[in-house]
């Protein structure tokens, strides 16, 4: 019996070793995906690459004084941040173009020069990009402490007496007492600064710390929540309003956008593969022999893949709206436009695979790798802003990144197709997807003509 | 042996009204020369048997004639049209029964016929009428609503045949249409093919079943390595020198009178002999012309 089993084993190993697709899935795919995931999340192969992981922060300097410029320079010196000095940062953050934007108000430099407490800086954050915005606060902390040190004592004392709601008469004595303990407060701040630096070094572990019982350490959260106020920083999360007043869920919007993008690609590529199946079975030749088929064969495939795509998207978004309150009806026209264009682009990509490959097995191996890598790089697995910069740039050559921008822009940011004075639109991603789809389809037709067509 | 065109098709070659006229046809796939300078004429209403071992170039020739492939060189005219230039017009007038069972396994029998009928330009009542004809001709009326995947090999072959005939083509290419079926289905298929031939349809028939060609074809062409070795009626092929030499040693008598004379001579010498004429069958002719060496195609020719 053992001898028979060994004979069967040898047969299966021989067959497996000659199946190039099986070898690809066994050996190449896991290594390829591991390399992509490792680079995305861990920094890079051979331990390098982490230097390119930077969070983009927009700074709007309304003060335009040497002090405010010093602050911009200091923030620019933070290795984990990539500073872009821009105007209208609130809208940029509201549009989802930046994870956060810092506004230095007018009078900031003058107040510091006078030894007064400067007006609060304002940090606008995108709640859909929690990881990036939390990293931002951690990274800004040491800089802001240093920059506002001169006014820190009086600012802190004022805040504390406000919090204690003391009678006006006793405030002077209390303030003197508190100022006397300022040095001790400074010690505490140094400790916080060191903690922030440590947190920045391990930016991947950004969830609130959890104790052994599985509960968050509330004390730590309090310090973190109080920290911005002590630094003279106002934080405003720009959560887009919902027409129906229900709370928004960035996670649900991202998840359904990602499913709409990634799963559609898998399904459409698989369906487009029926072209290769028909070629192998001989029905494609039979179609080509009919007087009226000709290149309508490929057009028919485009139409049916688009139809299937639309059915899948409708079902997916209907489920998202019903079960997860994804604001589908609120943005129906824009969502319909994005769905149509994405269905077209994804169908074109599927047909490109089907016409570029010679066998279905070949197509399955290649398309699986390409779709998974595109999904990782394009932001369907995790937000693009936490990826290394070169990864984010590479993502822009994939249709996944543009489709994610379109769907997430609509479902989370509430964007329409066209820009409005308050909000950008998703016209650019849709144009890129539409034109990219047209190019892919043209190439697919050309390949079909070369490899399948004749007279 | 390359037959001199002047000896066979010369009277037809170039003559107006031939169903197929081919001269100097060439087609290569990389280094593999599939067809090398082929000349061919098929008259309207004729049934041509195209024979050859594996890799002889039969299927490549059929694919060129039926618009699926472009020739590298040579002149090709099918029903007066150039397959490379007038593909769409030609496809309306020809039918091709492929070697593979090219049907949608997930569709019912009648759905397959309706689909191919519609793509062949049939509509409405005419389409329904032809689908009904197809089901009857294939002997599948009772199974019209069954999925093709549930059919036996013979049932699929019958449906595969009629799917190519729905639009009543003038010329039909049949590429091994009876491969792998039981004798009953083969006989049924054959009767259908004979029926359309009797109706005046021109046929080009490739197969490895020599008996089918003997039964059906008016003329036979034997190909090997992309060339025509011999061509003519069965009687003409039997008379070829190579074939006669291939029959081996023995007494060869060329007329009925000689047969009778030989029998009389044997009786005179006390033998109770009956002398019957024996003629080479097509398989013998085929082997005499193409040899007995195995033809294992190791190099794939793109379909």
Interface residues (C-beta under 8 A of the other chain):
Chain A: X281 X282 X283 X285 X286 X287 X288 X289 X290 X291 X292 X293 X294 X454 X455
Chain B: X66 X67 X68 X69 X70 X83 X84 X85 X86 X87 X88 X89 X90 X91 X92 X94 X96 X98 X99 X100 X101 X102 X103 X104 X116 X119 X120 X121 X163 X167 X303
